[in-house]
């Protein structure tokens, strides 16, 4: 028995129904605040990922410099 992926089987009708339920639960005034918070979270996550990637690249470069000096 194959279980379908939940996200892969969402059609237009289901997405509209979900959007309406969210609108009813949170109201029109809270949704922009929610989206702003989600946007800040995503921005912070990307910034953190970039900092970690930069640190890894810096460590690799210093290791390469030490290997070239030998």
N, C-alpha and C positions, 0 to 999 in steps of 0.2 A: 504494500500500500504506500503510495507516494503522497507525502504531505505538500500541498502547494505553499509557496512563499506568500506571506501576507501582503507585503508591499508590491510584489510583482503582479498581483491580480486585482489591484485597485483600478476601477474604471472611473470615467468622468462622473457618473452618478454617485458613486461612493464618496469621491472626493468632495463633491458639492454637499452631500449629506453631512460629512465630517465637518466641513467648514461652517455649515449652519448650526450644528451642535456646539461647536466652539464659540460661535457668535452668541448663542443663547446662554451658554454657561458664563462667559466672561463679560459680555456686553460690548457695545461699540467703543466705549471709552478706554477699556482695559487692553484691548487687542494691540493698539499702537505701543502701549507701554511694554507689553509682553514681547513684541517684535524688537523693540529697542534693547531690551535686556538680553534677548537671544543674540542680537547683532553684536553687542558689547562682549558677550561671552565668546562668540566665534572669533572676533578680532583679537581678544586676549589669548585665545588658544593658538591662533596662527602666529602671533607675536612670540609666544613661548616656544613654538616649534622652530621658528626662525632662529631664535637665540640658541637653542640646543644644537641646531644644525651648524651654526657659526662656531660654537665651541668645539664641536667634533672636527670641523675643518681646521680650526686653529691647532688642535692637538695633532692632527695628521701632518700639518705643515711643519710643526716643530719636530716631530719624529723624523720627517724626511730630511730636515736640515741637519739633525744629529747624525743621520746615516750618511749624508754626503760628506761630512767633515771627517769621517773615519777613513 
